[in-house]
Amino acid sequence: MTKSIKVKNPATGQLIQEVRKNTEEEINQALKRGHESFQSWSKVNAHERARLLKNWSLKIQENKEVIAETMTLESGKPIQESLGEVDYATSYIDWYAEEAKRLYGRTIPAASETKRIMVSRQPVGLVAAITPWNFPAAMMTRKAAPALAAGCTFVVKPAEETPLTTMKLVELAYEAGIPSDVLQCVNGIGSEVGSLFTDSEFVRKITFTGSTPVGKLLIKNSADTVKHVSMELGGHAPMIIAEDADIDFAVEQTVASKFRNAGQTCICVNRVLVHESIAEEYAEKLTEKVRALKVGNGLEKDTQVGPVINEKGFEKIVSQVNDAIEKGAEVLHGNEYDANRDEGYFFVHPTVLNNVDSDMKIMQEETFGPIIPISTFKEIDEAIAIANGTPYGLAAYFFTNNYKTGTYLHEQLDFGILGWNDGAPSAAHAPFGGMKESGLGREGGSEGIDPYLETKYLSIGNL
């Protein structure tokens, strides 16, 4: 069994650094320390917790360029996107530094003159987090910030592909004054560490961002100790473009949503459903925009689309594209690859597929790559049925300038996040999360701190 994780640059296949895997004993000790430190951290007043979180945010911003370069090296995303992610990551810390001071209780009128009823809120305890490789900074802070703000302690296991960004963030948290046992990072293989987290008597909550199958396993394994769980799982986002939509704006937003991080985001557009009367114009204009995108190493400042993270992801993308072509899809642009298995890098050039139908795998499975499949519809209810016709319900988009159509789509689409004439709806101050098999709970907004809190009810009698 290997004792280290080799972190490689997905744009070149070159080794960046070897990170030592923590032993089972070390991880269990980290969980024990987190549990023990909860006793003191949970008693730190909210204003002091807020001050430390703000210090952490400032430290991250002071090291923004270093963090962004590290992120690009290990994830492959373009450097401008990495710089943007650092800002996105600190926006969660800033938001929850303020929310820490707003964890109010309440009094409830009693049914008796001799009673008083009070409701208070307290932190759940030690939180164990498993974060993904595609947003190694933001997904960590989106979980750690509300946990620490609530008074919880926190242990994070970053993705094996991208541990360096998380390790740097934790290091900066210590420099900001957050105690080392309050926020900890452990490294290892997801399945192994996940079992230690779910089996631990010290962990009171599991929070995870990743695939639906892994999320289901974590939920199942958390049942024996009745842990709290928050799950941000897989998506398969549709984009519905109505007959009256602003086509140029819809094209612009499609490109912005689809090709961020080479299409390797959980809320990027996976299925485009466009009204048949405007489908040809939309496809032509979209193809023109896609053709202009530059593929390359994320460290090159003009790169817009970086590499796919690994061979497994690459093979899935190629399989979906080939399946679609075999079943009659038309390639308007792309279906080109620059991959070297021996060297370990995999580039997929932005691809537009037309005449796609629901029998193709790309319409049923999350792609996680820079591929846009286009289908058409006649009636809006047909588009809604296709959009809702998967087990996923994370994000969906629709473009229309008709308020009746927009309101109807908002009410009928079974997704936790909706963008109406907006391809980039994420924000620290808004609740992020899915319906159906796309997850449990919300991250961001005032709702995002609730999963880290217990509610306690006190009835005082004989007054």
N, C-alpha and C positions, 0 to 999 in steps of 0.2 A: 504494500500500500504506500503510495507516494505521501511524503510528509510536507509537500509544498504545492502551491498553485502557481502555474506559469501564466503570467499575465502578458498577453501578446497584443501588438498593434494590428487590428483587423484590416488596416489599409496596406500593410506590408508583410504581415506574418512574423515580424521580428519580435523577439523577446524584450519586454520592457523591464520586468522585474519578477523575481520569484517571491511569493508571499507564503510564509509558514502557516500551515494548517494548525489550528488549535486542537489539542487532544480532547478526548471526551471528558477527562478529569478537569482540564482547564476551563472548558465550557460550563461544566456543572459548577465549578468554583465561581465563575463569573456570574452565573445565575444566583448563587447563594449570596455573593457580595451585593448584587443588585437588590435582592430581597431584604438583606439586613440594612442597607443604606436607605431603603424606603422609610424606615422608622424615623430617621432624622430629616430626610428631604421633604417628606409629606408635611412636616411641621414648619418648614421654612415659609415665611409669609409670602403672599402672592406678589407683593410689590418687589420683594427681593428676587423672587424667581423671574419676574419680568425684567428686572435690571440685568440679570445674568444672561437672559436670552438676547436682550438688545446688545450686550457686549459681544456675544457670539456672532450675531449678525454683522456687527462692525468688523470683527476679525476676518470673517469670510470675505467681506467686500474689500478689505485691505489686501487680501491675497487672491483677488478675483482672477487675474491673468494666469497665475500658477495653477489654480484649481481648474480653470477652463482648459488649459493645455493638457493637464493630466487626464481630464475627461475625454478630450479628443483622442489622445494617444491610446487610451484603453477601450473606448467605445466606437471610435471612428467617425463620430458626428462632426460636421463642419464647425470650425472654431467659433464662428459667429453665433451658431446655435448654442455652443457650450457657454459662451459668455452670457447669452440670454438666459440659460438655465441657472447660472449662478444667481442672477437677479431674481429669477422665479423662486429659487430655493430660499433666499433670504426673505422674500415677501411672506412666506409662511411663518418664519421665525418672528418677523416684525408683527404680523397679525396676531399670533398667539401670545406674544409678550403682552399685548393689550388685553386679550381675552382672559388671561390669568387673573386679572383684577375684576372680572365681571362674572365670577362664578357664584351668583347669588342664591341664597335659600329663600324661603318664604314662610309666612304664617297662614294658617287656614282657619276660618271661623269655625269654632266648635259648636256642637249641638247641645252643649250644656254650659251653664254659666260657671261651673267649677272646673272646666277643662281648658287647656290651651294646646293647640296642635302646631308643631313646627316641622318644616322639611329642610334638611341640609344636604349638601353634596360633598363627597369626598373621593379622592383618587382610588382607582381600582387596585393598585399595587404595582408589581413588576410587570413591565410590558416587554415581550419578545417580538422583534420585527424581522421580516425577511423581505429584502428589497430587490428590484429588478436591475438589469444592466442598462436598459435603454434611457433611464433618467436617474443616474446614480446619485446625483446631488439632491434634486427636488423630491424624489420619492422618499429619501431618508428624512429630510427636514419636515416634510408634510406629515410624517408620523411622529418624529421625535419632538418637534416643537409643541404640539398640543399635549403630548404625554408629559413632558417636563413642566409645561405651564399648569397642568392639572395637579401636579405633585407626585406623578408616577416616576419610577426609575425605569431605565430603558437599556436593553441589550439588542444590538442589531447585527444581523448576518447579511452582508452584502452579497450580490451575485459574484460567482467565481470569475466571471469575465472582467468585472469592473470593481475590484475592492479598493483600489488606490484612492479614488475620490472620497469614498466614505471614511477611510482611515485618516485622510487629511482633514476632513470636517470634524472628526472626533478630536484630533490633536488640537485644532483651533478652539474647540469647546473648552478644553482644559486650560488653554491660555486665557480664555475669557473668564475663568473662575468657576466653571461648572465642575463639581467634584468627580474624580475619576471613577468612583463606584456607582455614580448616578447615571452616567452615560458611557456605555462600553461597546466595543466592536469585537466580534469573534469571526474567524474565517474558517471555512470548511465546505464540504459538499452539501448541497441543499437538503437532500433526503436524509442525510445523517444528522445534521444539525437540527432540522425540523423535528425529527423524532425526539431529540433531547429536549427541545423546547416544549413540545406537547406533553411529554411524559413528566416534566419537572413539577414537583409540588410547589416550587417557588413562583412559577410564572402564573399570573392571573389573567393575562390577556395576550392573544396572538394577533398581530396585524401583518397582512401579507398583500403584496401586489405581484401578480403573475398569472399563470395559466389557470383555467377553470379546473382541469383534472387535479392539479396540485392543491388548489384551494379546497376542493371537496375532501381530499385526503386529510388536510390539516383540520378541517371542521370535524371530520369523523374522529380523528385521533385526539381532539381536544374535548370530546364528549365525556370521557371517563372522569375527568377532573372538573368538568363544567366550566371551562374557561370562557371568558369573553372572546369573541372573534370579530375582526373587521376584515373584509375581503374585497379587494379591487381586482377583479378577474378579467377574463378575455372579453373582447368586443368584436363586432363585425359591422362597423358603422355604415349605414346607408346615407346617401345624399339624394334627396328628391328635388328635381328642378322642374317647377311647374311651368305651364304654358306662358304665363305672363312674366316670368322671371327676367331680371336684367342679365342677359347672357354673358356679357363681358365681365361683370362683377362675379357671377357664378364661376366662370372659368378661373378668374384670379384666386378666388377662395378655394376652389378645388385644388389648385396647384399648391397653395400655401398649406392646406391641411394634409394632402396626400404625401408630399415629398419631404416634409420635416423629418429629420433623422432617417432618411431613405425609406420612409413609409413604415418605420419600426416603432410605432406608437400605438397605444391601446385605443385611442379615440380617432385616429386618422381615417379618412374616407376609405372604405373597402368596396363599396358598391355604389355606382352612380345610376340613378333611375331618372331618365329625362323624358319629358313629354315628346311624343313622336313628331309633333309639328315643328319642334325646334332642335331635334336631335342632330340633324346634319350640320347645322350651323355651329352648335355647341361642340361637336366632335372635331370639326375643322379648326376652330379657334383654340380648343384645348390642345390639340396636337401641335399646333404652331408654338404655343407656350412651352410645352414639354420638350420639344425639339431643341429649344434654346438653353435648357438646363445643363450645367457643367458637372460632370462626374469626376471625382478624384479624391486625393488624400485630403482629409479634413483640415490638416494644418496649412494647406494652401488657401489663402484668404478668399479667392474667387470660387472655391468649390461650393456647390449647392447640394450635391447628393454624394454622400460618402459610401463606404462599403457596407455590405451585409455583415452581421456580427460573426457568423461562423458557417461551417459547411452544412450543418443541419438546417439552419435557416435558409441557406442558398438552395438546397435540394428541394425544400418544400415549395419555394417560389417557382422554381423551374418546373416542378411537377404540376402545379396549378396552371401555369401558362400553357404547357404542352397539352394538358387535358382539355383546356378551353379551345385551343387551335384544332385539335383532333375532332372536337364536337361542333366545329363550324364557326368559331370566333375569327374575326378579321383583325390582323395586326395593323394598326394605323401608324404606329411608330414603336421602335425598340425591339424587344426580344433579342437583345444583344448582351453578351456577358464577357467579363474580363476576370477569369478565375484561375487560380493556380493552387491545386490541392497540396502539392508538395511544399510550396512556400507558405500556404495558409492564408491566402486573401481571396475575397469573393466580392466582385462588383457586379451589380445588376443595373443595366441602363434603364432609365425611366421608360415605361412601356404603356401604350394605350391600346386596349382591346375593344373592338366594337362587335355588335350583334351577339352579346353574351346573354345566356339564358340560365334559368334556375337549375338546370340539370348539370351544370358545370361546377366542379369543386370550388372554384374561386368565388362562387356565389353562396357557398354553404360553409366554408372554412375561413377563419381569419388568415390573412395573407402575410402580414408583417414584412412587406417589401414594396418597392416603388412601382406597383402595377395598378393601373386604373381600368376596371372593366365597366363598359357602358351597356345598359339595357334601356329599353323604351317602354312607355305605358300610354294608354289612351285615357283612362279615367283615374282620378286621384285615389279612389278606394283600391284600385288595382295596385298602385304603388305602395300604399299603406300595407296591404296584405303581404307583398313581397318583403317590405322592410321589416315587418313584425314576424316574418316566417322563419326565424331561427331561434335557438335557445338563448341568444344573447340580447342584452338590453342596456348596453353602456352608453353609447352616444349615437346621435342621429342628427342630420342636417337637412334643412329644406330652404329653398329659395322661391319666394313669391312676393309680389308687392300688393297682393290682395289680402286685406286683413281677415276676411272670412275664411279664406283658404288657409292662411297661417294659423288662425285660432283653431280651426278644425284639425290640422295636422298636429298641433301641440297637444290637443286632447286625445287624439287617436294613436299616436306613436308610443309604444311601450319601451321607453328609454329614460334613463335617469338624467341624462344631459342632452339638451337640445340646443342647436344653433339655428336661429331663424335669420337668414341673410348674414350668417356669421360662421366662418370656418375655424375660428379659434376662440372657443368659449371659456377656456380654463382661466381661473383666477383664485388667488388665495382666499379672497373674501366670499367665495361662492361654494356651495356644497357639491363635491365631486363624488360620483359613485353610480352604480348600475342597478338595474332591475333583472329579474329572472336569474339566469345562471352567470350573470356578469358581476355578482357580488352582493355583499351585505354591508350596510353602514355607509357613512359619508365622510369624506375628508375635505377640509377647507370650510370656510364660513363659520358662523357660530355653531352650526351643527357638528363641525369636525372635532370639537373637544368633548362632546357628549359621550362618545364611546369609551373615554378614559375616566369616567366618573360613575360612582355609585350614588344612589339616592337613599337617604336615611330619613325615616319618619319617627318623630317623637311626640307622644301624647302625654301631657302632664295633667294629672288629676288631683282632686281634693284641694282645690285652691280656695 
